[in-house]
Amino acid sequence: MQCKDRLESYLRENHVPYQVQHHARAVSAQEIAASEHVPGKLLAKVVMVRADDRIVMLALPAAYRVHESRLPAVLGAQDVRLAREDEFASSFPDCEVGAMPPFGNLYGVPVIVDRALAEDDTIVIQAGTHTDTLSLKYSDFARLVEPTLAEFARRSS
């Protein structure tokens, strides 16, 4: 089963309304937001980090950047750095690399969400491909994923 199908099935099983959007291939979060005609604040960007010996998924608005100096305290880790693709790709075997949805719970990966992403009613997420997104209510996302909320991002300049 592909990531998008797995995600849609999971949302249906949990009675979560969602909408699927399809766009031209886009890799960066800002490109995706532009192609979907949504503000960068509503699109959830996923950044994978290595915190000591574990992989952690960060979710933040596309228009924001990770404030790396805040991560050790947020993650309770000594050594925190951006993860290399080869360190996390195998954790998401049904997703295109770099297009993982922020549903780390489906893959056994903890999810930390920046508070700025939680401020809006609706979020848009990648659906495991570089051509598909889903929109859903943030409250439904939070109920299913049970992410940790923290402040680790800042608006891009």
KOLBATOR-993544 format. One record per residue (C-alpha): residue in three letters; x negated, y negated, z negated. Coordinates in steps of 0.02 Angstrom, whole numbers, padded with zeros to 5 digits, always signed. Layout:
REM KOLBATOR-993544
AlaXYZ...
//
This chain:
REM KOLBATOR-993544
Met+00000+00000+00000Gln-00067-00171+00046Cys-00082-00308-00085Lys+00062-00411-00013Asp+00179-00259-00016Arg+00123-00212-00191Leu+00152-00389-00253Glu+00323-00405-00171Ser+00376-00236-00241Tyr+00318-00289-00416Leu+00416-00452-00405Arg+00574-00362-00344Glu+00560-00231-00483Asn+00552-00373-00609His+00696-00470-00529Val+00589-00619-00484Pro+00651-00726-00339Tyr+00513-00778-00220Gln+00486-00841-00044Val+00357-00780+00080Gln+00268-00903+00193His+00157-00860+00341His+00024-00977+00410Ala-00124-00978+00527Arg-00280-00899+00452Ala-00351-01014+00319Val-00488-00977+00194Ser-00504-01127+00079Ala-00365-01168-00043Gln-00350-01345+00023Glu-00332-01279+00203Ile-00195-01162+00144Ala-00103-01303+00053Ala-00113-01411+00208Ser-00051-01273+00323Glu+00093-01236+00203His+00132-01422+00185Val+00125-01413-00005Pro+00028-01525-00124Gly-00139-01452-00177Lys-00080-01458-00357Leu+00054-01326-00323Leu-00059-01198-00239Ala-00143-01081-00362Lys-00326-01057-00317Val-00413-00903-00386Val-00594-00912-00442Met-00682-00756-00504Val-00813-00773-00640Arg-00926-00656-00733Ala-00918-00686-00920Asp-01057-00587-01004Asp-01021-00411-00939Arg-00841-00432-00880Ile-00750-00502-00729Val-00618-00635-00764Met-00493-00717-00646Leu-00468-00904-00661Ala-00314-00985-00582Leu-00309-01172-00555Pro-00229-01296-00436Ala-00311-01302-00263Ala-00344-01487-00287Tyr-00450-01452-00442Arg-00626-01387-00474Val-00688-01276-00614His-00775-01377-00750Glu-00911-01246-00776Ser-00978-01319-00938Arg-00810-01281-01022Leu-00807-01097-00975Pro-00917-01021-01111Ala-00805-01090-01247Val-00644-01049-01153Leu-00700-00871-01117Gly-00792-00840-01280Ala-00947-00788-01182Gln-01131-00832-01187Asp-01169-00808-01002Val-01038-00869-00878Arg-01063-00889-00691Leu-00966-00877-00530Ala-00950-00695-00481Arg-01021-00631-00317Glu-00899-00547-00198Asp-00987-00379-00220Glu-00953-00391-00408Phe-00764-00402-00392Ala-00710-00344-00218Ser-00689-00163-00274Ser-00568-00219-00411Phe-00448-00278-00274Pro-00458-00139-00143Asp-00292-00183-00060Cys-00329-00371-00043Glu-00434-00467+00081Val-00586-00532-00012Gly-00551-00708-00072Ala-00362-00694-00049Met-00317-00609-00213Pro-00156-00666-00297Pro-00174-00726-00478Phe-00091-00566-00536Gly-00246-00492-00618Asn-00131-00389-00729Leu-00097-00277-00578Tyr-00284-00241-00566Gly-00338-00236-00748Val-00421-00407-00738Pro-00386-00541-00869Val-00312-00704-00804Ile-00348-00878-00873Val-00238-01018-00805Asp-00284-01201-00813Arg-00146-01302-00898Ala-00128-01415-00745Leu-00059-01267-00645Ala+00075-01239-00778Glu+00143-01416-00765Asp+00254-01386-00612Asp+00408-01276-00597Thr+00350-01187-00439Ile+00181-01122-00385Val+00119-01054-00219Ile-00002-00908-00221Gln-00101-00810-00094Ala-00025-00640-00063Gly-00181-00539-00031Thr-00213-00602+00146His-00281-00760+00223Thr-00115-00784+00316Asp+00021-00756+00184Thr+00076-00848+00029Leu+00219-00827-00094Ser+00308-00961-00193Leu+00388-00924-00360Lys+00433-01008-00522Tyr+00285-01033-00638Ser+00390-00969-00783Asp+00416-00802-00692Phe+00230-00791-00654Ala+00186-00825-00836Arg+00313-00698-00899Leu+00240-00559-00790Val+00054-00599-00800Glu+00046-00665-00979Pro-00108-00770-00938Thr-00211-00865-01065Leu-00186-01053-01045Ala-00340-01162-01061Glu-00416-01324-00999Phe-00563-01286-00886Ala-00531-01383-00725Arg-00535-01561-00664Arg-00461-01645-00511Ser-00578-01644-00361Ser-00640-01814-00308
//
